[in-house]
Amino acid sequence: MKQRIASLLLTLVLCLGLTAPAWADSTVTVKVDLEVDYSAAYEALEELNALRREAGIGELVMDAAMMEMAVRRAAECAISFSHTRPDGQGFDTARPSGTTYEKQDMAENILRDPGGNATPAAVTQSWYDSPGHYTNMMNEKYASVGIACVRDRAGHAYWVQDFTAAAGTPEAALSSGQESFFFSIETAEQYIDLQLSETKLHMETGEKVVVYVCNGDTPVVPDIIRTSDESVAALTMENGGVCVIAAGAGNATLTLGFSGYSTEVAVTVEQSVELESLVLADLEGGYSVEVGENLYTTVYFRPQGAPEYPIVWEIVDPSVATISGSGNSCKITGISPGTTTFKAITAEPVNGKYYSVFGTITVYDETVGPIPMDINLSAYYVELMPTEKVRLLSYVQPRTAPQDVTWRSEDPSVATVDQNGRVTAVADGYANIYVESRTGEASAQCRVNVTSSFLGKPLYYSDVKESAFYYDAVAWATCQQLEGDGMDISGPLGVEKGCTRQEIVEYLWKLSGSPQPADIDNNPFTDISDSISNRDARWAVQWAVETGVTSGTSNTTFSPNETVTRAQAVTFLYRLAGMPSVAGSTGFVDVPAGNWFANAAVWAVKEGITSGTSETTFTPDRECTRGEILTFLYRQFS
């Protein structure tokens, strides 16, 4: 089993022979909505039995009753992560009625995965690496096991292995897939920890926010749902949470809770500014572009402060130019000489009508002869270990050509590839990964070397250790040609140094296909050199400004050597993603609603790109290292 899996999982070691805790005198019923992943449980059984076979120990049977017990215990661990059940009894009392399993012949392993993404192999490895859990897993006296994986509404996963020496009886028809269930869990009052995902709401009329009622950080089913003024804040249930609908301007108090426990949420609703019109960015010299080149423009919502809505971009004559939108910005590509009209229109009616704005684009031709089609790949040589994955990115040239491609592997027994360019190493050997344009006019290939002895590309860098959190991110960045060529590097990469504004925009520019800016001659920044040797750096900055990813620190300076902060970094990524709409807040005290980076922070946390520096803080002004920025990019683009 691969040894590089990060041990970011919380586990408890079972201590045998201790007196069982006393049953709690007073309990309340807590209801929780959980997803049971049966497929993951059976995969974990295979991983466990593979380890026992390697050690020459008999395989375990997935006993139907023990599996039922494990599911119940995993649900209970979502309320109180302990071998003691939430009602105060020992774990063994969770065995289904009618079973004759003896307490002294039972054992339990539990594990909590906060991210909810750990594979059955990773979970099994984490237990295997822990002496107490290893003892239970490899104990020859156990003949049967029940394994369960459940996930709550917040995405946390809870895993349980319950062992018994009794002979097992498998399920008549093996469970598979994922199913959602409501569990009623008797819980001692000492384990009640009422928390809310939002403790204060500042909203505009028409806005919706889902508030989750939690025991600790586990969302539970609320049974106390009240609002002091429905004309200000109305309440409905949505996705297991309480949906707060800002109905009208004013103040209201929400009372939310469960099992007799409740707390209050203060809600302030302000009248939103209504949209009156759309306007296009005023480009000096009008809208014109050369054949084969790109131009970027933006639509603004007026008056200032009006809410933004999804925009659809349309062009009258696509034989002259094509148009593609990303949020309230678009890219216009010149196809052939001529003039045509384009339009930005709200995707849905706003206040009962569509809002739109028109522009005219002129395409001129100064090229000589046709532009040959070609394909650039993010990597042309990759070394992987079996089961390791890497995504290859393709860019069809010229950029005006259709970008859809097909992928195939020369030898799927060595390495496979899906139609998103994700390569999976299978077994030792060499295989070429081929990519071809839709028309078949252009193709490219990447040579993949799969070897069990390969220790990972970043080990060529003296300051990137296998145990570092950014290890896989640097491996990916090397394959994407963001850093070095991945072959002859033996010095430090500088992962602990601050990542500059220049470096992050160059990373994003390369990941976007290294496009030529719309106006390559317009460099307003005195601190960005116009020299030929600095062309890529200059183009990256010009592209970032044109597409709205970032801007200068003044009209004439970009400050390329300033270290980027966490707030700036997530904002760059959010803008490049098209600024998708987000709801709610991060819950961090240092990310106030309405702040310039608030939506970006909410988006980045929900997308799993980053998280807070603590349970209550995001630390937006903290400077980022190159290792951290590469990790953000890896999580977004891999």
C-alpha positions in Angstrom: 0.0 0.0 0.0 1.3 3.4 -0.9 3.2 5.0 2.0 2.8 8.6 1.0 -0.8 9.0 2.2 -1.1 12.0 4.5 -2.2 11.1 8.0 -4.6 13.9 8.5 -7.3 11.7 10.1 -8.4 11.7 13.7 -8.3 8.3 15.5 -8.8 6.8 18.9 -7.0 3.7 20.2 -9.2 1.1 21.8 -8.2 0.3 25.4 -9.4 -3.3 26.3 -10.2 -4.5 29.7 -11.4 -1.2 31.2 -14.7 -1.0 33.2 -17.5 0.2 31.0 -18.8 3.8 31.8 -22.0 4.1 33.7 -25.1 4.6 31.7 -26.2 8.2 31.8 -29.1 8.9 34.0 -30.6 11.5 31.7 -30.6 11.5 27.9 -32.3 13.4 25.1 -33.0 12.2 21.5 -30.9 13.9 18.8 -31.9 13.3 15.2 -29.3 13.4 12.5 -29.4 13.0 8.7 -26.5 10.9 7.4 -25.4 9.2 4.2 -24.2 5.6 4.6 -21.6 4.6 2.1 -21.9 0.8 1.7 -19.6 0.7 -1.3 -16.8 2.3 0.7 -17.3 -0.2 3.5 -16.9 -3.2 1.3 -13.8 -1.6 -0.3 -12.4 -1.2 3.2 -13.1 -4.9 3.8 -11.0 -5.8 0.8 -8.1 -3.6 2.0 -8.3 -5.1 5.5 -8.3 -8.7 4.2 -5.5 -8.0 1.8 -3.3 -7.0 4.8 -4.4 -10.1 6.7 -3.6 -12.3 3.7 -0.1 -10.8 3.5 0.5 -11.6 7.1 -0.8 -15.2 6.7 -3.9 -14.6 8.8 -7.4 -15.8 7.8 -9.8 -13.3 6.1 -12.7 -11.7 8.0 -16.3 -12.1 7.0 -18.5 -9.0 6.8 -21.2 -10.1 9.2 -24.6 -8.6 8.6 -25.4 -7.9 12.2 -21.9 -6.5 12.9 -22.3 -4.3 9.9 -25.6 -3.0 11.3 -23.8 -2.3 14.6 -21.0 -0.5 12.8 -23.4 1.8 11.0 -25.1 2.6 14.3 -21.8 3.3 16.0 -20.6 5.5 13.1 -23.8 7.5 13.4 -23.2 7.8 17.1 -19.6 8.9 16.6 -21.0 11.9 14.6 -22.6 13.0 17.9 -19.8 12.0 20.3 -16.6 10.7 18.8 -15.7 8.1 21.4 -15.8 4.4 22.1 -18.3 5.3 24.8 -21.8 5.6 23.2 -23.5 9.0 23.5 -25.9 7.6 26.1 -23.0 6.6 28.3 -22.9 2.8 27.6 -20.0 0.9 26.2 -19.7 0.4 22.4 -20.5 -3.4 22.7 -24.1 -2.6 23.8 -24.8 -1.3 20.2 -24.9 -4.9 18.9 -28.3 -5.8 17.5 -30.8 -7.5 19.8 -30.9 -11.3 19.3 -27.1 -11.6 18.8 -25.0 -13.7 21.2 -21.7 -12.0 20.7 -19.7 -11.9 23.9 -18.3 -8.5 25.0 -14.8 -10.0 25.8 -14.6 -11.3 22.2 -15.3 -7.9 20.6 -13.1 -4.9 19.7 -13.6 -1.6 17.9 -11.6 0.9 15.8 -13.0 4.3 15.0 -11.8 7.2 12.9 -13.0 10.7 12.0 -12.1 12.2 8.6 -12.9 16.0 8.8 -12.6 16.5 5.0 -14.7 13.4 4.2 -12.5 12.6 1.2 -10.2 9.9 2.5 -10.3 6.7 0.5 -10.9 3.3 2.0 -7.3 2.5 1.3 -6.2 5.7 3.2 -8.4 4.9 6.2 -7.2 1.3 6.4 -3.6 2.5 6.2 -4.1 5.0 9.0 -5.5 2.3 11.3 -2.7 -0.1 10.2 -0.1 2.5 11.2 -1.5 2.9 14.7 -0.4 0.1 17.1 -3.7 -0.2 19.0 -5.8 -0.4 15.8 -3.2 -2.7 14.2 -3.6 -5.1 17.1 -7.4 -5.3 16.4 -7.1 -5.6 12.7 -4.5 -8.4 12.7 -5.8 -10.4 15.7 -6.2 -14.0 14.7 -9.0 -14.7 17.1 -11.4 -12.5 15.2 -13.5 -14.2 12.5 -16.0 -11.5 11.6 -16.2 -7.7 11.2 -18.7 -5.0 10.6 -17.4 -1.9 8.7 -19.2 1.4 8.2 -18.6 4.8 6.7 -21.1 7.6 7.2 -21.0 11.3 6.2 -22.9 14.2 7.7 -24.3 17.3 6.0 -21.0 19.1 6.5 -19.0 16.5 4.7 -17.3 14.9 7.7 -16.9 11.2 7.5 -16.9 8.7 10.4 -15.5 5.2 10.0 -16.0 2.2 12.3 -14.6 -1.4 12.4 -16.3 -3.7 14.9 -14.7 -7.1 15.4 -16.0 -10.3 16.9 -14.6 -13.8 17.3 -18.0 -15.3 16.3 -18.5 -16.9 12.9 -20.0 -14.4 10.5 -23.2 -14.4 8.4 -22.9 -12.2 5.4 -25.7 -10.1 4.0 -28.0 -12.1 1.7 -27.7 -9.4 -0.9 -24.7 -7.3 -0.5 -25.4 -3.6 0.0 -23.8 -1.1 -2.4 -23.8 2.6 -3.3 -24.9 5.3 -0.8 -28.1 5.7 1.0 -29.4 8.5 3.4 -31.1 7.7 6.7 -32.4 9.6 9.7 -30.9 8.3 12.9 -32.4 8.9 16.4 -29.6 8.9 18.9 -30.0 8.9 22.6 -27.5 11.3 24.0 -26.5 12.3 27.5 -26.8 16.0 28.1 -23.1 16.3 28.7 -22.5 15.6 25.0 -24.9 18.3 23.8 -23.0 21.2 22.2 -25.4 23.4 20.3 -23.7 25.4 17.6 -24.9 27.3 14.5 -23.2 27.7 11.2 -24.2 31.4 11.3 -24.6 33.5 14.5 -25.5 36.8 13.0 -26.9 37.7 9.6 -26.8 40.9 7.6 -28.9 40.4 4.4 -30.5 42.3 1.6 -34.1 41.8 0.6 -34.5 38.7 -1.6 -31.3 37.1 -0.3 -31.3 33.5 1.1 -28.9 32.0 3.6 -29.0 28.4 4.9 -28.2 28.1 8.6 -27.2 24.7 9.9 -28.1 23.7 13.5 -25.2 21.5 14.8 -24.1 19.5 17.7 -20.5 20.5 17.8 -19.7 20.7 14.1 -22.2 18.0 13.0 -25.4 19.3 11.4 -28.5 17.8 13.1 -32.2 17.9 12.4 -33.6 21.0 14.1 -37.0 20.9 15.9 -36.9 24.4 17.2 -37.4 26.9 14.3 -38.9 30.3 15.1 -38.7 33.8 13.7 -39.9 36.9 15.6 -41.0 38.6 12.4 -41.9 36.7 9.2 -42.2 40.0 7.3 -38.5 40.5 7.8 -37.1 36.9 7.9 -39.1 33.9 6.8 -37.9 30.4 7.5 -38.1 27.1 5.5 -36.2 23.8 5.6 -33.6 23.3 2.8 -30.9 20.7 2.4 -31.1 19.7 6.1 -30.7 23.3 7.2 -32.9 26.3 8.0 -33.2 28.5 5.0 -33.5 32.2 6.0 -35.3 34.3 3.4 -34.9 38.1 3.7 -38.5 39.2 3.1 -38.3 42.9 4.0 -36.2 45.6 5.6 -36.0 45.5 9.4 -34.7 43.4 12.3 -35.7 40.0 13.4 -34.6 37.4 15.9 -34.4 33.7 15.0 -34.7 31.0 17.7 -33.1 27.7 16.5 -32.2 24.5 18.2 -32.9 20.8 18.9 -33.9 18.4 21.7 -35.0 21.3 24.0 -31.8 23.4 23.5 -32.0 26.6 21.5 -30.1 29.8 20.8 -30.8 33.1 19.0 -29.6 34.6 15.7 -29.9 38.4 15.1 -31.0 39.2 11.5 -30.7 42.6 9.9 -32.3 43.0 6.5 -31.7 46.1 4.3 -33.5 47.1 1.2 -31.4 46.1 -1.8 -30.5 48.5 -4.5 -32.4 47.6 -7.7 -30.8 47.1 -11.0 -31.5 49.9 -13.5 -29.2 49.3 -16.5 -26.2 47.5 -17.9 -23.2 49.3 -19.4 -20.1 48.0 -21.2 -16.5 49.0 -20.2 -15.4 52.0 -22.3 -12.4 50.7 -24.2 -10.2 53.5 -25.6 -10.3 53.3 -29.4 -13.6 51.3 -29.5 -14.0 47.6 -29.9 -11.6 46.2 -32.5 -9.5 43.1 -32.7 -7.1 41.4 -35.2 -8.0 38.1 -36.8 -6.8 35.3 -34.5 -6.5 37.6 -31.5 -8.6 38.1 -28.3 -10.2 41.1 -26.7 -11.7 41.2 -23.3 -14.5 43.4 -21.9 -16.8 43.6 -18.9 -20.4 44.6 -18.3 -21.2 46.7 -15.2 -24.4 46.8 -13.2 -25.9 50.3 -12.5 -26.4 52.1 -10.3 -23.3 51.4 -8.2 -24.2 48.9 -5.5 -26.9 47.1 -7.6 -26.8 43.3 -7.3 -25.0 41.4 -10.0 -26.8 38.7 -12.0 -25.7 35.9 -14.4 -25.0 37.2 -17.9 -25.4 35.6 -21.3 -23.2 36.9 -24.1 -24.3 36.7 -27.7 -22.9 37.8 -31.1 -24.8 38.4 -34.3 -22.3 37.0 -36.8 -20.1 34.3 -35.5 -18.2 34.1 -38.8 -16.7 37.5 -38.0 -16.0 36.9 -34.3 -16.9 34.4 -31.5 -17.8 35.4 -28.0 -17.5 33.4 -24.7 -18.5 34.7 -21.3 -17.2 34.1 -17.8 -19.4 35.8 -15.3 -19.8 39.5 -16.2 -16.7 39.4 -18.4 -16.3 38.0 -21.9 -13.6 37.1 -24.5 -14.2 38.1 -28.1 -12.0 36.3 -30.7 -11.5 37.7 -34.2 -12.3 35.1 -36.9 -12.5 37.1 -40.2 -12.4 40.7 -41.3 -15.7 42.6 -40.8 -18.0 44.2 -38.3 -20.7 42.7 -36.2 -22.8 43.4 -33.1 -22.6 41.6 -29.7 -24.9 41.7 -26.7 -24.8 41.1 -23.0 -28.2 40.1 -21.5 -29.3 38.9 -18.0 -29.8 35.1 -18.1 -33.1 35.4 -16.3 -35.7 38.2 -15.9 -34.8 40.7 -13.2 -37.9 42.4 -11.6 -40.0 41.0 -14.4 -37.8 42.0 -17.4 -34.5 41.3 -19.2 -31.7 43.9 -19.1 -29.3 44.1 -22.0 -26.5 46.2 -23.5 -25.1 46.2 -27.1 -21.7 46.8 -28.6 -20.0 46.7 -32.0 -16.8 44.8 -32.8 -14.6 45.4 -35.8 -12.2 42.6 -36.9 -9.2 43.5 -39.1 -6.6 41.3 -40.7 -2.8 41.9 -40.7 -1.7 38.3 -40.7 0.2 36.7 -43.6 -0.9 33.2 -44.5 -2.9 30.8 -42.4 -2.0 30.0 -38.8 -1.0 26.3 -38.5 -2.9 24.3 -35.9 -0.8 22.8 -33.1 -1.4 21.4 -29.6 0.7 22.3 -26.5 0.7 20.0 -23.5 1.3 21.0 -19.9 3.9 18.1 -19.7 5.6 15.9 -22.3 7.3 13.5 -19.9 5.8 12.3 -16.6 7.1 9.7 -14.0 4.5 8.2 -11.7 4.2 5.4 -9.2 1.4 2.8 -9.7 -2.0 4.2 -8.6 -0.7 7.8 -8.8 -2.6 10.3 -10.9 -1.8 13.5 -12.8 -3.9 15.7 -15.0 -2.5 16.8 -18.4 -3.8 20.1 -19.8 -4.0 20.7 -23.5 -4.1 23.9 -25.4 -5.0 23.9 -29.1 -3.2 26.6 -31.1 -4.3 29.1 -32.4 -6.6 29.9 -29.4 -9.4 30.6 -31.9 -9.5 26.9 -32.9 -11.9 24.5 -31.1 -10.4 23.4 -27.9 -12.2 20.0 -27.5 -9.8 17.1 -27.9 -9.8 13.3 -27.5 -7.3 11.4 -25.4 -6.1 7.8 -25.6 -3.4 5.6 -24.0 -0.9 3.6 -26.1 -1.0 0.9 -23.4 -3.8 1.0 -20.8 -2.2 -1.9 -18.9 0.6 0.7 -18.0 -1.4 3.9 -17.8 -4.9 4.9 -18.5 -6.3 8.4 -19.4 -9.9 9.7 -19.3 -11.4 12.4 -21.6 -10.5 15.1 -19.1 -6.8 14.3 -19.5 -6.4 12.7 -16.1 -3.7 9.9 -16.3 -3.7 7.0 -13.8 -0.6 4.9 -13.5 -1.5 1.1 -13.5 1.7 -0.9 -13.6 5.5 -0.6 -14.2 6.4 0.3 -17.8 6.2 3.0 -20.5 3.2 4.3 -22.3 2.5 7.3 -24.6 -0.6 9.3 -23.9 -1.9 10.8 -27.1 -4.2 13.8 -27.6 -5.8 14.9 -30.9 -7.8 17.9 -32.0 -11.4 17.6 -33.0 -10.5 17.9 -36.7 -7.5 15.6 -36.5 -5.2 18.3 -37.8 -3.1 18.5 -34.7 -1.9 16.0 -32.1 0.7 15.7 -29.3 1.9 13.0 -26.9 3.2 12.7 -23.4 5.6 9.9 -22.4 4.6 8.3 -19.1 7.1 6.2 -17.1 5.4 4.1 -14.4 7.9 2.6 -11.9 7.4 1.3 -8.4 10.9 2.6 -7.4 10.2 6.2 -8.4 10.3 8.4 -5.3 8.4 11.4 -6.7 9.5 14.3 -8.9 9.7 16.9 -6.1 12.6 15.0 -4.5 14.7 16.6 -7.1 14.2 19.8 -5.1 16.3 19.8 -2.0 13.7 21.8 0.1 10.6 19.6 -0.8 10.3 16.7 1.6 7.8 13.8 1.1 6.2 14.6 4.5 5.4 18.2 3.5 1.8 19.2 3.0 2.7 20.7 -0.4 4.5 17.6 -1.7 1.8 16.5 -4.1 1.1 20.1 -5.1 4.7 20.6 -6.2 4.7 17.3 -8.1 1.6 18.4 -9.9 3.0 21.9 -10.6 6.2 20.3 -12.0 4.2 18.2 -14.4 2.1 21.3 -15.4 5.5 23.0 -16.2 4.7 25.8 -13.6 8.1 25.1 -12.0 11.2 23.9 -13.7 11.3 20.9 -16.1 11.1 18.3 -13.4 14.2 16.4 -14.6 17.5 18.1 -13.8 16.7 20.1 -10.7 18.7 19.4 -7.5 18.6 22.8 -5.8 15.9 24.4 -3.6 12.6 25.5 -5.1 12.0 28.1 -2.4 8.6 26.7 -1.2 8.9 28.5 2.1 9.6 31.9 0.6 6.8 34.4 0.0 4.9 34.1 -3.3 4.9 37.4 -5.1 2.2 39.1 -7.1 4.2 38.4 -10.3 4.6 34.7 -9.5 0.9 34.0 -8.9 -0.3 35.8 -12.0 2.4 33.8 -14.0 1.1 30.6 -12.6 -2.5 31.5 -13.5 -1.5 32.7 -16.9 0.3 29.4 -17.7 -2.7 27.4 -16.4 -4.9 29.3 -18.8 -2.7 28.4 -21.8 -0.3 31.3 -21.8 -2.6 33.5 -23.9 -1.4 36.6 -25.7 -2.9 39.7 -24.2 -5.5 41.6 -26.3 -3.2 44.7 -26.4 0.4 43.6 -26.2 1.7 47.1 -26.7 -0.2 48.6 -23.8 2.0 48.3 -20.7 1.1 51.1 -18.3 3.3 49.8 -15.4 6.7 51.4 -15.0 7.8 48.5 -12.7 7.2 45.8 -15.4 10.0 45.7 -17.9 9.3 45.9 -21.7 12.5 43.9 -22.5 12.2 40.9 -24.8 13.6 38.6 -22.1 10.7 39.7 -19.8 8.0 39.0 -22.4 6.2 36.2 -20.5 6.2 38.1 -17.2 4.8 41.2 -19.0 2.2 39.2 -20.9 1.0 37.5 -17.7 0.5 40.8 -16.0 -1.2 42.4 -19.0 -3.5 39.3 -19.3 -4.3 39.3 -15.6 -5.3 43.0 -15.8 -7.3 42.6 -19.0 -9.3 39.7 -17.7 -10.0 41.3 -14.3 -8.0 38.7 -12.3 -6.1 41.6 -10.6 -5.1 45.2 -11.2 -2.2 47.5 -10.5 -1.5 48.9 -7.1 -1.7 52.3 -8.8 -2.2 53.6 -12.3 1.4 53.2 -13.2 2.7 50.4 -10.8 1.9 46.7 -10.4 4.3 46.0 -7.5 5.3 42.6 -8.9 7.6 41.8 -5.9 5.1 42.3 -3.2 4.1 39.1 -1.4 0.5 38.1 -2.0 -1.8 37.7 1.0 -4.4 35.0 1.6 -7.2 37.4 0.8 -5.5 38.5 -2.4 -4.8 34.9 -3.5 -8.3 33.6 -3.1 -9.6 36.7 -4.8 -7.4 36.1 -7.9 -8.6 32.5 -8.1 -12.2 33.5 -7.6 -12.1 36.0 -10.4 -10.5 33.6 -12.7 -13.2 31.1 -12.0 -15.8 33.7 -13.2 -16.8 34.9 -9.7 -19.6 32.3 -9.2 -22.4 33.3 -7.0 -22.0 32.2 -3.3 -24.4 32.1 -0.4 -23.8 32.5 3.3 -20.5 33.4 5.1 -17.4 31.6 6.2 -18.2 32.1 9.8 -14.7 33.6 10.4 -14.7 36.7 12.6 -12.1 38.4 10.4 -14.1 38.0 7.2 -16.9 40.5 7.5 -19.9 40.2 5.2 -19.7 42.6 2.2 -15.9 42.9 2.5 -14.0 43.0 -0.8 -12.7 39.4 -0.4 -15.7 37.9 1.5 -17.3 36.1 -1.5 -13.9 34.8 -2.6 -13.2 33.5 0.9 -16.6 31.8 1.1 -16.1 30.3 -2.3 -12.5 29.1 -1.6 -13.6 27.4 1.6 -16.6 25.7 0.1 -14.5 24.5 -2.9 -11.9 23.0 -0.5 -9.1 25.3 -1.9 -8.2 26.5 1.6 -9.7 26.7 5.0 -9.4 28.9 8.0 -6.2 29.3 10.1 -8.3 28.3 13.1 -12.0 27.5 13.7 -12.9 31.2 13.9 -10.2 33.0 11.8 -9.2 33.2 8.1 -6.2 35.6 8.7 -6.7 37.4 5.4 -3.6 39.6 5.7 -1.2 36.7 6.3 1.4 36.4 3.5 1.4 33.2 1.4 4.5 31.1 0.7 5.0 29.5 -2.8 4.2 26.1 -1.3 0.8 27.4 -0.1 0.0 29.0 -3.4 0.9 25.9 -5.4 -1.3 23.9 -3.0 -4.3 26.3 -3.7 -3.7 25.9 -7.4 -3.4 22.1 -7.1 -6.7 21.9 -5.2 -8.5 24.0 -7.8 -7.1 22.7 -11.1 -6.0 19.1 -10.5 
